Amino acid sequence: MPRKKIIHVNQHVIKLNKKHKTTAPVLTVKDYQNTVYANTVTIEGPSQVVYRPHNPLSCGAHCWIETKAKVHCSSLLKNGEELITILP
């Protein structure tokens, strides 16, 4: 059975990247077993965008994407190589 995944943008990392001129991954993809940080996320199926300003996630996100579809996460490593992680 497919696991529910939650994808959100980490605003703190965006601010740190701007301040330090870095490119750390700003996207967080979570399911009940994994947390993956990515620069690019591709969702292979239905998903929905959720905005709950009065009931945010525990990390503080007010807006996120939920899906049970397969998610491909791409992160750029410091050596320039790309790391691909797939959450089924």
CNS distance restraints for C-alpha pairs under 8 A (distance, minus, plus):
assign (resid   2 and name CA) (resid  68 and name CA) 5.55 0.50 0.50
assign (resid   2 and name CA) (resid  69 and name CA) 6.96 0.50 0.50
assign (resid   2 and name CA) (resid  88 and name CA) 6.61 0.50 0.50
assign (resid   3 and name CA) (resid  31 and name CA) 6.67 0.50 0.50
assign (resid   3 and name CA) (resid  32 and name CA) 7.63 0.50 0.50
assign (resid   3 and name CA) (resid  68 and name CA) 5.47 0.50 0.50
assign (resid   3 and name CA) (resid  69 and name CA) 7.99 0.50 0.50
assign (resid   3 and name CA) (resid  88 and name CA) 7.27 0.50 0.50
assign (resid   4 and name CA) (resid  31 and name CA) 6.02 0.50 0.50
assign (resid   4 and name CA) (resid  32 and name CA) 7.81 0.50 0.50
assign (resid   4 and name CA) (resid  66 and name CA) 6.86 0.50 0.50
assign (resid   4 and name CA) (resid  67 and name CA) 5.62 0.50 0.50
assign (resid   4 and name CA) (resid  68 and name CA) 4.45 0.50 0.50
assign (resid   4 and name CA) (resid  69 and name CA) 7.81 0.50 0.50
assign (resid   5 and name CA) (resid  29 and name CA) 6.64 0.50 0.50
assign (resid   5 and name CA) (resid  30 and name CA) 5.45 0.50 0.50
assign (resid   5 and name CA) (resid  31 and name CA) 4.61 0.50 0.50
assign (resid   5 and name CA) (resid  32 and name CA) 7.89 0.50 0.50
assign (resid   5 and name CA) (resid  66 and name CA) 5.71 0.50 0.50
assign (resid   5 and name CA) (resid  67 and name CA) 5.34 0.50 0.50
assign (resid   5 and name CA) (resid  68 and name CA) 6.00 0.50 0.50
assign (resid   6 and name CA) (resid  28 and name CA) 7.96 0.50 0.50
assign (resid   6 and name CA) (resid  29 and name CA) 5.65 0.50 0.50
assign (resid   6 and name CA) (resid  30 and name CA) 5.21 0.50 0.50
assign (resid   6 and name CA) (resid  31 and name CA) 6.49 0.50 0.50
assign (resid   6 and name CA) (resid  64 and name CA) 6.68 0.50 0.50
assign (resid   6 and name CA) (resid  65 and name CA) 5.65 0.50 0.50
assign (resid   6 and name CA) (resid  66 and name CA) 4.74 0.50 0.50
assign (resid   6 and name CA) (resid  67 and name CA) 6.73 0.50 0.50
assign (resid   7 and name CA) (resid  27 and name CA) 6.90 0.50 0.50
assign (resid   7 and name CA) (resid  28 and name CA) 5.56 0.50 0.50
assign (resid   7 and name CA) (resid  29 and name CA) 4.45 0.50 0.50
assign (resid   7 and name CA) (resid  30 and name CA) 6.49 0.50 0.50
assign (resid   7 and name CA) (resid  64 and name CA) 5.64 0.50 0.50
assign (resid   7 and name CA) (resid  65 and name CA) 5.03 0.50 0.50
assign (resid   7 and name CA) (resid  66 and name CA) 6.51 0.50 0.50
assign (resid   8 and name CA) (resid  27 and name CA) 5.81 0.50 0.50
assign (resid   8 and name CA) (resid  28 and name CA) 5.43 0.50 0.50
assign (resid   8 and name CA) (resid  29 and name CA) 6.77 0.50 0.50
assign (resid   8 and name CA) (resid  61 and name CA) 6.98 0.50 0.50
assign (resid   8 and name CA) (resid  63 and name CA) 6.98 0.50 0.50
assign (resid   8 and name CA) (resid  64 and name CA) 4.66 0.50 0.50
assign (resid   8 and name CA) (resid  65 and name CA) 6.43 0.50 0.50
assign (resid   9 and name CA) (resid  26 and name CA) 5.72 0.50 0.50
assign (resid   9 and name CA) (resid  27 and name CA) 4.71 0.50 0.50
assign (resid   9 and name CA) (resid  28 and name CA) 6.28 0.50 0.50
assign (resid   9 and name CA) (resid  61 and name CA) 7.80 0.50 0.50
assign (resid   9 and name CA) (resid  64 and name CA) 7.51 0.50 0.50
assign (resid  10 and name CA) (resid  14 and name CA) 6.69 0.50 0.50
assign (resid  10 and name CA) (resid  26 and name CA) 5.17 0.50 0.50
assign (resid  10 and name CA) (resid  27 and name CA) 6.05 0.50 0.50
assign (resid  10 and name CA) (resid  28 and name CA) 6.77 0.50 0.50
assign (resid  10 and name CA) (resid  61 and name CA) 7.83 0.50 0.50
assign (resid  11 and name CA) (resid  15 and name CA) 6.36 0.50 0.50
assign (resid  11 and name CA) (resid  26 and name CA) 7.32 0.50 0.50
assign (resid  12 and name CA) (resid  16 and name CA) 6.26 0.50 0.50
assign (resid  13 and name CA) (resid  17 and name CA) 5.93 0.50 0.50
assign (resid  13 and name CA) (resid  24 and name CA) 6.98 0.50 0.50
assign (resid  13 and name CA) (resid  25 and name CA) 7.50 0.50 0.50
assign (resid  13 and name CA) (resid  26 and name CA) 5.66 0.50 0.50
assign (resid  14 and name CA) (resid  18 and name CA) 6.25 0.50 0.50
assign (resid  14 and name CA) (resid  26 and name CA) 6.19 0.50 0.50
assign (resid  15 and name CA) (resid  19 and name CA) 6.14 0.50 0.50
assign (resid  16 and name CA) (resid  20 and name CA) 5.95 0.50 0.50
assign (resid  16 and name CA) (resid  21 and name CA) 7.90 0.50 0.50
assign (resid  16 and name CA) (resid  22 and name CA) 7.63 0.50 0.50
assign (resid  17 and name CA) (resid  21 and name CA) 5.25 0.50 0.50
assign (resid  17 and name CA) (resid  22 and name CA) 4.49 0.50 0.50
assign (resid  17 and name CA) (resid  23 and name CA) 5.65 0.50 0.50
assign (resid  17 and name CA) (resid  24 and name CA) 6.48 0.50 0.50
assign (resid  18 and name CA) (resid  22 and name CA) 6.78 0.50 0.50
assign (resid  24 and name CA) (resid  39 and name CA) 7.73 0.50 0.50
assign (resid  25 and name CA) (resid  37 and name CA) 5.64 0.50 0.50
assign (resid  25 and name CA) (resid  38 and name CA) 4.76 0.50 0.50
assign (resid  25 and name CA) (resid  39 and name CA) 4.69 0.50 0.50
assign (resid  25 and name CA) (resid  75 and name CA) 6.54 0.50 0.50
assign (resid  25 and name CA) (resid  76 and name CA) 7.79 0.50 0.50
assign (resid  26 and name CA) (resid  37 and name CA) 6.81 0.50 0.50
assign (resid  26 and name CA) (resid  38 and name CA) 6.39 0.50 0.50
assign (resid  26 and name CA) (resid  39 and name CA) 6.18 0.50 0.50
assign (resid  27 and name CA) (resid  37 and name CA) 5.58 0.50 0.50
assign (resid  27 and name CA) (resid  38 and name CA) 5.03 0.50 0.50
assign (resid  27 and name CA) (resid  39 and name CA) 6.05 0.50 0.50
assign (resid  27 and name CA) (resid  40 and name CA) 7.33 0.50 0.50
assign (resid  27 and name CA) (resid  41 and name CA) 7.69 0.50 0.50
assign (resid  28 and name CA) (resid  35 and name CA) 6.86 0.50 0.50
assign (resid  28 and name CA) (resid  36 and name CA) 5.82 0.50 0.50
assign (resid  28 and name CA) (resid  37 and name CA) 4.71 0.50 0.50
assign (resid  28 and name CA) (resid  38 and name CA) 6.41 0.50 0.50
assign (resid  29 and name CA) (resid  34 and name CA) 7.95 0.50 0.50
assign (resid  29 and name CA) (resid  35 and name CA) 5.69 0.50 0.50
assign (resid  29 and name CA) (resid  36 and name CA) 5.13 0.50 0.50
assign (resid  29 and name CA) (resid  37 and name CA) 6.36 0.50 0.50
assign (resid  29 and name CA) (resid  38 and name CA) 7.68 0.50 0.50
assign (resid  29 and name CA) (resid  73 and name CA) 7.99 0.50 0.50
assign (resid  30 and name CA) (resid  34 and name CA) 5.65 0.50 0.50
assign (resid  30 and name CA) (resid  35 and name CA) 4.50 0.50 0.50
assign (resid  30 and name CA) (resid  36 and name CA) 6.45 0.50 0.50
assign (resid  31 and name CA) (resid  35 and name CA) 6.70 0.50 0.50
assign (resid  36 and name CA) (resid  73 and name CA) 7.46 0.50 0.50
assign (resid  36 and name CA) (resid  85 and name CA) 7.75 0.50 0.50
assign (resid  37 and name CA) (resid  73 and name CA) 7.66 0.50 0.50
assign (resid  37 and name CA) (resid  75 and name CA) 7.12 0.50 0.50
assign (resid  38 and name CA) (resid  73 and name CA) 5.58 0.50 0.50
assign (resid  38 and name CA) (resid  74 and name CA) 5.31 0.50 0.50
assign (resid  38 and name CA) (resid  75 and name CA) 4.61 0.50 0.50
assign (resid  38 and name CA) (resid  76 and name CA) 7.88 0.50 0.50
assign (resid  39 and name CA) (resid  73 and name CA) 7.53 0.50 0.50
assign (resid  39 and name CA) (resid  74 and name CA) 5.86 0.50 0.50
assign (resid  39 and name CA) (resid  75 and name CA) 5.07 0.50 0.50
assign (resid  39 and name CA) (resid  76 and name CA) 6.95 0.50 0.50
assign (resid  40 and name CA) (resid  73 and name CA) 5.91 0.50 0.50
assign (resid  40 and name CA) (resid  74 and name CA) 5.08 0.50 0.50
assign (resid  40 and name CA) (resid  75 and name CA) 6.78 0.50 0.50
assign (resid  41 and name CA) (resid  71 and name CA) 6.80 0.50 0.50
assign (resid  41 and name CA) (resid  72 and name CA) 5.65 0.50 0.50
assign (resid  41 and name CA) (resid  73 and name CA) 4.66 0.50 0.50
assign (resid  41 and name CA) (resid  74 and name CA) 6.34 0.50 0.50
assign (resid  42 and name CA) (resid  71 and name CA) 5.70 0.50 0.50
assign (resid  42 and name CA) (resid  72 and name CA) 5.08 0.50 0.50
assign (resid  42 and name CA) (resid  73 and name CA) 6.63 0.50 0.50
assign (resid  43 and name CA) (resid  47 and name CA) 7.64 0.50 0.50
assign (resid  43 and name CA) (resid  67 and name CA) 7.87 0.50 0.50
assign (resid  43 and name CA) (resid  69 and name CA) 6.44 0.50 0.50
assign (resid  43 and name CA) (resid  70 and name CA) 6.11 0.50 0.50
assign (resid  43 and name CA) (resid  71 and name CA) 4.66 0.50 0.50
assign (resid  43 and name CA) (resid  72 and name CA) 6.53 0.50 0.50
assign (resid  44 and name CA) (resid  69 and name CA) 5.69 0.50 0.50
assign (resid  44 and name CA) (resid  70 and name CA) 5.36 0.50 0.50
assign (resid  44 and name CA) (resid  71 and name CA) 6.19 0.50 0.50
assign (resid  44 and name CA) (resid  72 and name CA) 7.95 0.50 0.50
assign (resid  45 and name CA) (resid  67 and name CA) 7.82 0.50 0.50
assign (resid  45 and name CA) (resid  68 and name CA) 7.97 0.50 0.50
assign (resid  45 and name CA) (resid  69 and name CA) 5.05 0.50 0.50
assign (resid  45 and name CA) (resid  70 and name CA) 7.08 0.50 0.50
assign (resid  46 and name CA) (resid  67 and name CA) 6.46 0.50 0.50
assign (resid  46 and name CA) (resid  68 and name CA) 7.58 0.50 0.50
assign (resid  46 and name CA) (resid  69 and name CA) 6.42 0.50 0.50
assign (resid  47 and name CA) (resid  65 and name CA) 6.72 0.50 0.50
assign (resid  47 and name CA) (resid  66 and name CA) 5.66 0.50 0.50
assign (resid  47 and name CA) (resid  67 and name CA) 4.47 0.50 0.50
assign (resid  47 and name CA) (resid  68 and name CA) 7.35 0.50 0.50
assign (resid  47 and name CA) (resid  69 and name CA) 7.37 0.50 0.50
assign (resid  48 and name CA) (resid  65 and name CA) 5.54 0.50 0.50
assign (resid  48 and name CA) (resid  66 and name CA) 5.41 0.50 0.50
assign (resid  48 and name CA) (resid  67 and name CA) 6.61 0.50 0.50
assign (resid  49 and name CA) (resid  63 and name CA) 7.16 0.50 0.50
assign (resid  49 and name CA) (resid  64 and name CA) 5.74 0.50 0.50
assign (resid  49 and name CA) (resid  65 and name CA) 4.38 0.50 0.50
assign (resid  49 and name CA) (resid  66 and name CA) 6.43 0.50 0.50
assign (resid  50 and name CA) (resid  63 and name CA) 5.51 0.50 0.50
assign (resid  50 and name CA) (resid  64 and name CA) 5.36 0.50 0.50
assign (resid  50 and name CA) (resid  65 and name CA) 5.97 0.50 0.50
assign (resid  50 and name CA) (resid  66 and name CA) 7.26 0.50 0.50
assign (resid  51 and name CA) (resid  62 and name CA) 5.70 0.50 0.50
assign (resid  51 and name CA) (resid  63 and name CA) 4.29 0.50 0.50
assign (resid  51 and name CA) (resid  64 and name CA) 6.68 0.50 0.50
assign (resid  52 and name CA) (resid  56 and name CA) 5.69 0.50 0.50
assign (resid  52 and name CA) (resid  62 and name CA) 5.27 0.50 0.50
assign (resid  52 and name CA) (resid  63 and name CA) 6.35 0.50 0.50
assign (resid  53 and name CA) (resid  62 and name CA) 5.02 0.50 0.50
assign (resid  53 and name CA) (resid  63 and name CA) 7.60 0.50 0.50
assign (resid  54 and name CA) (resid  62 and name CA) 7.88 0.50 0.50
assign (resid  55 and name CA) (resid  62 and name CA) 7.31 0.50 0.50
assign (resid  56 and name CA) (resid  60 and name CA) 5.52 0.50 0.50
assign (resid  56 and name CA) (resid  61 and name CA) 5.43 0.50 0.50
assign (resid  56 and name CA) (resid  62 and name CA) 4.62 0.50 0.50
assign (resid  56 and name CA) (resid  63 and name CA) 7.61 0.50 0.50
assign (resid  57 and name CA) (resid  61 and name CA) 5.29 0.50 0.50
assign (resid  57 and name CA) (resid  62 and name CA) 6.65 0.50 0.50
assign (resid  69 and name CA) (resid  88 and name CA) 7.02 0.50 0.50
assign (resid  70 and name CA) (resid  86 and name CA) 7.09 0.50 0.50
assign (resid  70 and name CA) (resid  87 and name CA) 5.77 0.50 0.50
assign (resid  70 and name CA) (resid  88 and name CA) 4.49 0.50 0.50
assign (resid  71 and name CA) (resid  86 and name CA) 5.72 0.50 0.50
assign (resid  71 and name CA) (resid  87 and name CA) 5.19 0.50 0.50
assign (resid  71 and name CA) (resid  88 and name CA) 6.52 0.50 0.50
assign (resid  72 and name CA) (resid  84 and name CA) 6.87 0.50 0.50
assign (resid  72 and name CA) (resid  85 and name CA) 5.93 0.50 0.50
assign (resid  72 and name CA) (resid  86 and name CA) 4.59 0.50 0.50
assign (resid  72 and name CA) (resid  87 and name CA) 6.53 0.50 0.50
assign (resid  73 and name CA) (resid  84 and name CA) 5.62 0.50 0.50
assign (resid  73 and name CA) (resid  85 and name CA) 5.05 0.50 0.50
assign (resid  73 and name CA) (resid  86 and name CA) 6.13 0.50 0.50
assign (resid  73 and name CA) (resid  87 and name CA) 7.92 0.50 0.50
assign (resid  74 and name CA) (resid  82 and name CA) 6.55 0.50 0.50
assign (resid  74 and name CA) (resid  83 and name CA) 5.66 0.50 0.50
assign (resid  74 and name CA) (resid  84 and name CA) 4.65 0.50 0.50
assign (resid  74 and name CA) (resid  85 and name CA) 6.50 0.50 0.50
assign (resid  75 and name CA) (resid  82 and name CA) 5.65 0.50 0.50
assign (resid  75 and name CA) (resid  83 and name CA) 5.12 0.50 0.50
assign (resid  75 and name CA) (resid  84 and name CA) 6.58 0.50 0.50
assign (resid  76 and name CA) (resid  80 and name CA) 6.07 0.50 0.50
assign (resid  76 and name CA) (resid  81 and name CA) 5.88 0.50 0.50
assign (resid  76 and name CA) (resid  82 and name CA) 4.63 0.50 0.50
assign (resid  76 and name CA) (resid  83 and name CA) 6.25 0.50 0.50
assign (resid  77 and name CA) (resid  81 and name CA) 5.30 0.50 0.50
assign (resid  77 and name CA) (resid  82 and name CA) 5.96 0.50 0.50
assign (resid  77 and name CA) (resid  83 and name CA) 6.85 0.50 0.50
